[in-house]
């Protein structure tokens, strides 16, 4: 059975939210994984990391991490110091993953999240080249760890470096690291991909993790995403990876502003009940 998770940001209004009460909450609903912003775990001290790992074990749930590099850690930047800051952050994240037993990191690890091509740049290619060079250095270090990093193509309004599955495949193959894979996100696929099925087939065995959500940012089953096509393609490639729901329903706080949720999408629903419904929906689709 495919392991299905949910993002901690489903409940949180800030990226540095207290994740400890959310671990048993996600487990009680029936999720196999809780996906957490990497900065939350990196910022923990040794005692907190032990508590984090113990809490995962007690609730029989795994954790995955996600990241969108900020501007000051953009590994595609022309500024060498900024690139190095991003390289250092990703290396430290790998070390923290080893210490806490987390196996997967996904997200915009190839450059700034919420970034636009600078006005004085005529092409994104130099940025892609710098990103490949930087992440190659990261993966030389990550190769010593029992973890997997996943490149997540995102839509053109959030990044200019990698927007499609085909671009992610080319990027990952350039680096050629065995523990560098791909994460596809249904929200971004809806915007950028010509074919949902073909994008999954293009990734093939490089596909390691998935983010699930509707084009309207609601939970699976509350929109128009073609789940039968999506899940059918996963069966075609005999997908053995994991997936996490990433719905964003609340306008409040840092998360709502950065994701762009400007109207309340909860519709008066109980968030835990809605998460349970969506989990049952995806269990049925992926069985």
N, C-alpha and C positions, 0 to 999 in steps of 0.2 A: 504493500500500500504506500502510495506517495505521501511523504511527510508534508503537512500543511501548517503554516504558521501565520502570525499576524504581527503587524508593526506596532510597537509601543506607542507610536505617534497617533494611533487610532483614538487613544484616550487622552493623550498629553496635549498641552498647549504650548510647550517649549521643548526644544531639542535636548536640554539638560534636565529633563524631568526625572523625578525619583522613580526608578524602575522597579525597586524591590516589591512594592505592593502589586505591580502589574504582572509579575511572574506567576504567582498563584492564581491570579484572576484569569490570565490566558489559559493556564492549565485546566482550571475548573470548567471552562467552556469546552475544552477538548482539543485544543491546539497542540501540535507536536513541537512547535518552535515559537519563540518570541524573538522578533527582530528589533535590534536596538541600535541607536546611533553610536558609532564607535567612540566618539568623544566622551560619552557617559562612562564607559568602562575604562578608557585610558585615564580618566581623571580620578578613578578610585584609588585609594591607598591599599596596601597589602591586606589589611583586615577586611576592608570592604569587598575586595576581590574574592577572598575566601568565603565571605558571607554570600556573595553572588553565586559562586560555584556551588556551594552547599544548597542554596535555595533552588537552583535548577535541579540538582539531584533529588532533593526532597519532593519536588513536584513532578518529577519524571518528564521534564521538558528540556529541550535544547535551546541554545541561543545562536543567532546569527547576527552579524554586525553589518551596518550600512554606513556609507559616508558620501558626502559631497564636498570635495575640497573647497575651502574658502579662497578668496582672492589672494590672501597672503601666503597660501600654500599651493599655488597654481604651478603644477609641474610642467606646463606648457609655456610658461611665462618667458619673455626675453631676458628677464632679470635672474641671474644665476643664483642669487641669495634666496629669492622666492622659490625657485625650483628646489633648492636644497632643503628648504623648510618643509616642503611637501614630501620630498623623499624621506626625510627624517621622521615625519609624522607617520607615514605608511610603514616604515620599518618598526617604529615603536608599537604601532597597532598590531603587527605580526607577533611581536614579543608578548604583548598583553593577551593575545588570542591563545598563544601557547600556554601561558600561565593560568588561564581560566577555562581551557578546554573547548573554546569556540573554534569551529572549523572553517567557517565561511565568512568572507567579507565581500560585499558587493556595493556598487554605486558608481559615482562619477570620480573614479580614481585616476582619470587621465587628464584632468585639468580642473579649472574653476567651475563649480556649480553655480548656475545663474550668471553665466558670462556671455558676453557678446563679442564678436570679432572687433578689435580696436579700429577706430575710424581711420587710423593711418596705415592699416594693413590692407593689402590688395588681395591676399590669399591666406587661407587657413593652413596651407601646407607646411610653412616653417613651424607653426605651433604644433601640428601633428608630429613632425619630425622631432621636435624637442621633447614632446610627451613620450614618444617611443623610447628615446634615449634615456629619459629620466626613469620611466617605469622598468626598463631593462635593468637598471642599477638596483631598483627596489626588488625585483624578482630574483636577482642573484642572491640577495639576502634572504628573501622569503623562501627560497628553495631549500634552506636549511631547516625550515619549520614545517610541521605537519598541518598546514592550513592551505586554503584555496582562496585566491583573490579573483573577483569577477568584474569584468568591464560591463557597464550598463549603458547602452546607447539611449540617449534621451532626446527629446524633441528640440527643434531648432530655436525655440524660444528660451531654452534653458542651457544649451551649450552649442558651440559651433565645431567642436572637435570630432565627436562621433555621434551620429544621429540614427543610423540604421544597423540592422543585423549584419548586412554585408560589410559595412565599414568596420564593425567590431571584429568580424572574422579576419579581415585583412590586417587589422591592428594587432590582434593577438598572435597571428601567425608570424608577423614581423619580429615579435619579441621571442616567440618560440619557447616559452617556459612551460614545463609540464603542469604546474599548478596555477596557471593563469587561464581562466575560462570566461564564459559569457553569461550575463544575466539579462533576460528580456523582460520588459515591463509592458503589460497590456495597454496601459494608458498611453505610453509613448509610441507603441506599435500602431495604435489606432490613428495617430497623427502622421507618422512617417513612412510606414511600410505600404508597399503596393499590394502585397498579399500576406495575410497573417500566416497561412500555411507555408508559403515559400520561405518566409523569414525564419521559421523554425527549422525547416529542412536545410536551409543554408547554414545554420549553426551546427546542426548534427550533434556529434558527440562533444563539441565544445560547449554546448549548453549545459549549465550546471545549476542555475537557480532562476526563479521566476518571481516577479511581482504581479499581483493580481488586483485588478480594480476596473471599474467601468469608465468609459470616456467622460462621464459626468462626475467622476471622483467618488461615486458611491460604491458600496460593496458588490461583489459579484452577484448577478441575478437581479440587479436594480437598474439596468440600463440596456444598451443595444450591442454590447460587444458580442462577437460571434463565438461563443464558448464551444459549440460543437465542432466548428472548424479548428479552433485552437487545440482542443483536447484530442481531436482526431489526429492532428499533426504530431502531437506529443507521442501518441501511440505508434505512429509511423516510424519515428526515430527510436522507439523503445526507450523513452526518457526515464532515467533512473534518479534524477536529481530531486531537489526540494523546491518548494514554492511558499511564498508568504503573501498574505493579503495586505494591501496598502491603500485602504480607503481613507479619505479625509473628508469628514462631515462637518466639523466645527469651525466656526469663523474666529474663535477666540485666540488671542495670543500670537506668539512668534510663528508657530507652525502654520496656522491659518493664513497669516499674511504672506509668508514665503511661498506656500503652495498655491496661493491665489484662491482661497475659499472665502468669497465675499457675501455669500448668503448661507443661511443655516440649512444644511442638508439632512439634519437628523429627523425632520418631520415628526418630532415628538416621540421617536422610537426609543426604547431602552437599548443602549449601546451594546450591552452584553447579549441580549436576546437577538439583536440584529447580527452580531458576529456569529452567534450559534447558527442562525438561519443560513448565513453565507457559507459557513463551514460545511453544513449539510449539503448545500447546493454543489459545492466543489467536490465533496466526497462522491456524490452521485455522478458528476460529470467525468471524474477521473478513474472511476472504478473499472 
